[in-house]
Amino acid sequence: QVQLVESGGGLVQAGGSLRLSCAAPGSIVNISAMGWFRPAPGHERELVAAITRGGSTNYADSVKGRFTISRDHAKKTVYLQMNRLKPEDTAVYYCNANGPAASWDFWGQGIQVTVSS
């Protein structure tokens, strides 16, 4: 079972910053999009941010202007820089990577982000 490896979570005060990282194993090739998700009411997981192989990005409205997603192709790693964090950003964040035309799909184990008020 292939699993992505996440790091960088933790506890931070409101207004603070955290940077999440997610690395795909070297055995994975031809990664298309990578992204971050978190649980949401009525949904198993909602998209927080995603980035395609070409660098196009997509963000949830709730994080636009505060979060920035980036990617290092050589390291097969995606990053999520989270600034001006709010208590409502508290969640387990899950990393995702998928192949061309979503031919395959892998997840991380989840990493906790807690924002105190």
C-alpha positions as CSV (number, residue, x, y, z in Angstrom):
1,Q,0.0,0.0,0.0
2,V,1.6,3.2,-1.2
3,Q,1.3,6.1,1.3
4,L,2.3,9.7,1.2
5,V,4.3,11.0,4.2
6,E,3.1,14.2,5.8
7,S,4.9,16.5,8.2
8,G,4.8,20.0,9.7
9,G,1.6,20.0,11.6
10,G,1.1,21.1,15.2
11,L,-0.4,23.7,17.6
12,V,-0.3,27.4,16.8
13,Q,-2.1,30.5,18.1
14,A,-4.6,32.2,15.9
15,G,-2.8,34.5,13.5
16,G,0.2,32.3,13.3
17,S,1.7,30.2,10.5
18,L,2.5,26.6,9.8
19,R,4.0,24.8,6.8
20,L,2.9,21.3,5.8
21,S,5.0,19.1,3.7
22,C,4.0,15.9,1.9
23,A,6.4,13.6,0.1
24,A,5.5,10.8,-2.3
25,P,7.7,7.7,-2.4
26,G,10.4,7.5,-5.1
27,S,8.6,4.6,-6.7
28,I,5.7,6.8,-7.7
29,V,6.2,8.2,-11.2
30,N,4.2,10.5,-13.5
31,I,2.3,12.4,-10.7
32,S,-0.4,14.6,-12.1
33,A,-2.0,16.7,-9.4
34,M,-1.1,17.0,-5.7
35,G,-3.3,18.6,-3.0
36,W,-4.5,18.9,0.5
37,F,-7.9,18.1,1.9
38,R,-9.6,18.3,5.3
39,P,-12.9,17.0,6.7
40,A,-15.9,19.3,6.3
41,P,-19.5,19.1,7.5
42,G,-21.5,16.9,5.1
43,H,-18.4,15.8,3.2
44,E,-15.8,13.2,4.0
45,R,-13.1,15.6,2.9
46,E,-13.1,19.0,1.2
47,L,-10.4,20.4,-1.0
48,V,-8.2,22.9,0.7
49,A,-5.7,23.5,-2.1
50,A,-4.4,21.6,-5.2
51,I,-1.7,22.1,-7.7
52,T,-1.3,20.5,-11.1
53,R,1.9,19.3,-12.8
54,G,1.9,22.5,-14.8
55,G,1.6,24.7,-11.7
56,S,-2.0,25.7,-11.9
57,T,-3.5,26.1,-8.4
58,N,-7.0,25.9,-6.9
59,Y,-8.0,27.0,-3.4
60,A,-11.1,26.7,-1.2
61,D,-12.7,30.1,-0.8
62,S,-12.1,29.9,3.0
63,V,-8.3,29.9,2.6
64,K,-7.7,32.1,-0.4
65,G,-5.2,34.8,0.4
66,R,-3.9,33.0,3.5
67,F,-2.7,29.6,2.2
68,T,-0.2,29.0,-0.6
69,I,0.4,25.6,-2.2
70,S,3.7,24.8,-4.0
71,R,5.4,21.8,-5.4
72,D,8.9,20.4,-5.9
73,H,8.8,18.0,-8.8
74,A,12.3,16.6,-8.2
75,K,11.5,15.8,-4.6
76,K,8.0,14.6,-5.4
77,T,6.9,16.9,-2.6
78,V,4.0,19.3,-2.1
79,Y,3.9,22.1,0.5
80,L,1.1,24.1,2.1
81,Q,2.2,27.4,3.6
82,M,-0.6,28.4,6.0
83,N,-0.6,32.0,7.2
84,R,-3.0,34.0,9.4
85,L,-4.4,30.8,10.7
86,K,-7.9,30.8,12.3
87,P,-9.4,28.4,14.9
88,E,-11.7,27.1,12.2
89,D,-8.7,25.9,10.3
90,T,-8.3,23.3,13.0
91,A,-8.5,19.8,11.4
92,V,-6.6,16.8,10.3
93,Y,-5.1,17.6,6.9
94,Y,-4.7,14.9,4.3
95,C,-2.3,14.9,1.4
96,N,-3.3,13.5,-2.0
97,A,-1.5,12.6,-5.2
98,N,-3.0,11.3,-8.4
99,G,-1.9,10.1,-11.8
100,P,-3.0,11.1,-15.3
101,A,-6.8,11.1,-15.7
102,A,-7.0,10.0,-12.0
103,S,-5.8,6.6,-13.0
104,W,-4.4,6.1,-9.5
105,D,-4.9,8.0,-6.3
106,F,-2.9,7.8,-3.0
107,W,-3.3,9.5,0.4
108,G,-1.3,10.3,3.4
109,Q,-2.2,9.2,6.9
110,G,-3.3,12.7,7.9
111,I,-1.6,15.3,10.1
112,Q,-3.2,17.4,12.9
113,V,-3.3,21.2,12.7
114,T,-4.7,22.9,15.8
115,V,-5.2,26.6,16.0
116,S,-5.9,28.0,19.5
117,S,-7.9,31.2,20.0
